[in-house]
Amino acid sequence: MYDKAKLSEYKFRAIVSIFLLCLISYLVMFHKVNGPAIFEIVFIGGLFSVLSLFHSVWAIKMILKEAE
């Protein structure tokens, strides 16, 4: 489920996922997202960011473990 040659891509994806989670948190806390927008932004965007972050961190750990 991961490619050893894409370590830098996984690092980039982890950074982008953290940025998106921060952006989503900021939008929810300071812009009072209501109605269907809350579902779209928090659940769909947040879930995508969290899953992408977990996969990236897992792939980075596996690649680094194999490199030892």
Buried (B, 14 or more C-beta within 10 A) or exposed (E): EBEEEBBEEBBEBBEBBBEBBEEBEEBBEEEEBEEEEEEEBBEEBBEEBBEBBEBBBEBBEBBEEEEE
